[in-house]
Amino acid sequence: MIEIAQKIIQVGSSDGVTLSKKDLARLGAKRGDTLYLKVELAQGHDKHQKLLDEYDAFVSQYGQTLKNLASK
């Protein structure tokens, strides 16, 4: 089991969350496997707020660069 905080992102015309290869490897999961997920909204959870703030800062600084790289 892993416990992570993830932002909901736009994926095409849908919304979604991602899991890192590192986290999938820790689970022993791979593309095509089915995962059982238990989720809760992180707002108001202090232990996740720092991570969410850091993510927002990262996306603000590098978001466009990452989009440019993904489109190559």
C-alpha positions, 0 to 999 in steps of 0.5 A: 500500500502507498499513501500519496497526495496527488493533484487532479490534472487535465488529461485530454478532455478528462480529469485524472491523477497519475502514479509515478513509476516508483510508486507502481514498482513499490506496489508491484503493479504495471500498465494494464493492471487493475488497482483498488483505490480508496481516496479522500479529498486532501483539503484541510489535511495539514500533512498534505498541505506542504506537498500541495503547496510545493506542487503548485509552485513547481507547476507555476515554474515548470508547467509550460516547460513540461508541456513543451517537452511532452509535445515533442 
